[in-house]
């Protein structure tokens, strides 16, 4: 009877849709390995912000995951055409077509326009899994940095934030990055940027080659050496981050065919977000990635499939399956055996005396406080 009650509670549909398990988080960090400049570019959109004098309300952010080069642009809207123009004129025409383009699942990035642009330039489009922006973590982290920089210079009415973006971009690209130990400007140009004081003092002339061939050779050697150092520095930083990230996490133990619930928070107008149930039940695992972080699941009700991160699934217990198992077990037992099982289940623990080690008096020495020593005999 106790097992039946536990199974009945465990298979409650409403509880499984509402409650999030308190178990340790699943899955270990799987960083993107460094390759070469503009191998992979992450892209995202910030906004909406208060409209500026020229009508801008959004910021498109793109970052090269190797050199950490930043490209930002203020735009009036966040449509697919705007994103495609940004990719064409700010990324491809300046730095060449990247091999991979990483973004979240915003409608702009999943549009046919962006898909056709990627197809034209042989760019592999990579999308994050739903409700897991950590997959594009470098771009998300960069968004925070950009917002901090803008907030330091924007006026009280917040309507001039687009006037300083070019200067903030230059400031970021000429600063030494913590992960690479180089500035993005140096890794892209083979030299550091020239500042106004250096023009006055003519410091930029120091160390320059005498002719074009020697200059090309010098720059080439610098970039090759820097790229090797950047790969090593990024790998060291990723290893350190992985060490701290993996602490307290468990390896997933899901298998193909397991039933799961999927985290899919859907806002509903007129209803409280805090009272909604954010889990959807009755999915079955169809495929598991090699790193056990991405799962392809199928809805058993309508047959639709989707890819989800391991942290957005939990085990689902179907009451019909438990009833089927109980019925099959009961069919193989006669009446006397079933009664015997119920008697054993319902029997309470016998009232045996507690062992002596739990009943004996504590031998800890109890000392009176110092200020009472004269009064205690």
C-alpha positions, -999 to 999 in steps of 0.1 A, spaced: 0 0 0 28 24 8 45 18 -25 11 25 -43 7 58 -24 43 68 -33 37 60 -69 4 79 -70 21 110 -56 51 106 -79 29 104 -110 8 135 -102 5 154 -135 1 189 -119 30 184 -95 53 173 -124 43 203 -145 48 228 -116 77 216 -94 114 219 -103 137 192 -89 162 203 -62 189 179 -73 225 191 -82 227 206 -117 235 181 -145 261 182 -172 297 195 -173 311 225 -191 320 219 -227 339 250 -239 342 259 -276 379 252 -286 399 281 -300 407 278 -337 417 310 -356 404 346 -361 368 348 -372 363 311 -372 332 315 -350 313 347 -344 286 351 -318 258 376 -324 230 390 -302 206 420 -300 203 444 -270 172 464 -264 148 480 -268 163 512 -254 147 547 -254 146 560 -289 174 584 -297 172 616 -318 178 597 -350 154 569 -341 177 541 -329 163 517 -303 184 485 -305 221 475 -305 234 445 -326 264 429 -309 289 406 -326 321 392 -311 348 370 -326 353 341 -301 391 339 -309 404 375 -310 375 389 -289 371 416 -316 338 435 -310 314 449 -336 284 469 -324 259 491 -343 228 511 -332 198 503 -353 161 515 -354 146 480 -354 155 443 -348 142 428 -380 158 401 -401 167 425 -429 186 447 -403 205 417 -389 214 406 -425 227 440 -434 248 441 -402 263 408 -410 270 418 -446 285 453 -441 300 450 -406 313 414 -405 317 399 -439 328 429 -459 353 439 -432 367 406 -418 355 380 -443 329 353 -439 332 334 -406 330 296 -407 303 295 -379 276 320 -368 263 314 -333 231 330 -320 201 324 -298 167 313 -313 154 348 -319 130 351 -349 155 374 -366 183 348 -365 160 319 -376 146 339 -405 149 329 -442 168 361 -450 197 352 -426 195 315 -436 200 325 -473 228 349 -464 246 321 -446 240 297 -474 254 323 -499 287 327 -480 289 291 -468 285 300 -432 273 273 -408 244 287 -387 245 274 -351 215 280 -328 215 276 -290 190 252 -274 157 268 -262 159 286 -228 197 281 -225 215 313 -234 247 300 -217 255 283 -250 263 318 -264 279 328 -232 307 350 -245 282 372 -263 259 374 -234 288 383 -211 298 410 -236 263 425 -235 268 432 -198 301 449 -205 285 471 -232 257 481 -209 282 490 -181 301 512 -205 271 530 -219 256 536 -185 288 555 -175 283 581 -203 246 583 -211 227 615 -203 198 617 -178 171 613 -205 189 582 -220 184 595 -255 221 599 -267 234 564 -260 240 557 -297 264 587 -301 292 570 -281 291 534 -295 320 538 -319 342 552 -292 332 524 -268 339 499 -294 374 513 -301 381 514 -264 372 478 -259 391 466 -290 423 483 -280 423 471 -244 441 439 -234 417 410 -230 419 389 -198 415 356 -217 440 362 -245 465 386 -228 464 406 -261 442 434 -274 417 424 -301 432 452 -323 467 437 -322 454 402 -330 436 416 -361 461 441 -374 495 429 -362 501 461 -344 487 482 -316 464 512 -323 479 546 -326 466 571 -300 467 609 -303 496 613 -279 516 589 -299 510 609 -331 524 640 -313 554 622 -299 559 601 -331 561 570 -310 543 550 -337 574 553 -359 595 533 -334 603 498 -345 588 501 -380 604 482 -408 624 501 -435 606 486 -465 574 467 -474 587 431 -476 604 433 -442 573 449 -427 551 421 -440 575 395 -427 576 412 -393 538 414 -391 534 378 -402 558 366 -375 540 387 -348 506 374 -358 517 337 -359 534 340 -325 504 358 -310 479 333 -323 499 304 -308 500 323 -274 463 331 -277 453 295 -282 474 285 -252 460 313 -230 424 305 -240 428 268 -233 443 276 -198 414 300 -190 388 274 -202 404 247 -181 402 269 -151 366 279 -158 357 242 -163 373 232 -130 351 257 -110 320 252 -131 320 214 -128 322 215 -90 290 201 -75 276 189 -108 266 154 -118 269 135 -151 235 129 -166 222 94 -165 193 97 -190 190 70 -217 173 68 -250 136 59 -244 134 75 -210 103 96 -203 111 133 -194 94 166 -187 107 196 -206 111 232 -192 92 255 -216 80 287 -198 53 303 -219 39 336 -207 1 339 -209 -15 374 -210 -36 382 -180 -21 354 -158 6 356 -131 39 342 -142 46 331 -107 16 308 -107 20 292 -141 34 257 -146 65 259 -167 71 222 -174 55 201 -202 51 164 -195 51 132 -216 82 135 -238 105 106 -247 142 108 -254 151 100 -290 188 110 -293 216 121 -270 246 141 -281 282 128 -274 288 153 -246 254 144 -230 243 180 -230 218 182 -258 188 159 -261 164 153 -289 130 146 -274 96 137 -289 62 147 -276 42 115 -272 10 134 -277 16 150 -311 49 135 -323 68 168 -325 105 168 -317 128 195 -303 163 198 -290 168 208 -253 196 212 -229 201 187 -201 193 213 -175 159 218 -190 146 182 -186 137 161 -157 123 126 -153 86 121 -160 66 94 -143 35 82 -162 7 69 -140 -6 46 -168 28 29 -169 27 23 -131 -8 9 -133 2 -14 -162 31 -28 -142 10 -33 -111 -17 -51 -131 9 -73 -147 24 -82 -114 -10 -89 -99 -19 -112 -128 11 -134 -120 2 -137 -83 -26 -156 -66 -48 -140 -40 -29 -153 -10 4 -139 -22 -11 -105 -28 -26 -104 7 8 -115 21 26 -86 2 0 -61 15 4 -74 51 42 -70 49 39 -35 34 14 -23 60 32 -38 90 48 -12 111 83 -14 125 83 -34 157 87 -15 190 121 -29 198 141 -14 227 167 12 217 203 0 218 222 9 250 246 33 231 216 55 224 201 54 259 232 59 280 239 92 297 263 115 280 299 114 295 307 149 284 322 169 313 301 199 321 321 228 334 304 258 351 311 293 338 342 311 353 321 338 370 302 311 390 332 290 402 331 306 437 294 296 441 295 261 428 308 233 450 
